[in-house]
Amino acid sequence: MAEVRQAREKNMVDKVFFARYHRLFGIIKIGIEPDQEKILSPLISRFLEDFVFETLGEDYRVSSPETVPLLAMAVRDEIINLRLHLDNLEKKKALI
């Protein structure tokens, strides 16, 4: 995360990339460090549901059997989308 913050400060990445990367980082962190006390479970569930829907257009419920595969596909697609976003920044500037 520190590297992308430095890149943002040097204007190497734009606000859109930074926001989407930050969100992806949060999704991965939730997967690695689950909420042991289940205090934040409703909030985390909503966050994951929104992420999957916005990335894949699929309805996602934490209690569903497709939970892990859908989340993995959404993370994969978001990584690809971030790469495409960076690759096309110059083209976007030329069109504007």
C-alpha positions, 0 to 999 in steps of 0.5 A: 500500500505504501508503494501506491501511496508514493506513486499517487503523491508523484502523480504516477497513478490517478485518483480512480486507480488509487481508490480502486486499488485501495478497495481491492487491498481492503477486500484482500485484507478482510480475507486474510484477517477475518473479524473474529468477534463477528462485530463487523460482519454485517458491514463486511458482508455488505462491502463484499456484496457491493464489490462483487456486484460492481466488479462482476455484475453478479449477486453475491451473498456471503452465505452462498455456496459460490462465495469463495469462487465468486469473490476470487473471480471478482478479485481477479477481474479487478486486478485485470481492470486495474492493469487495463486502466493504467495501460490506457491512461495516455489513450484516455488523455488523448481522447479528452 
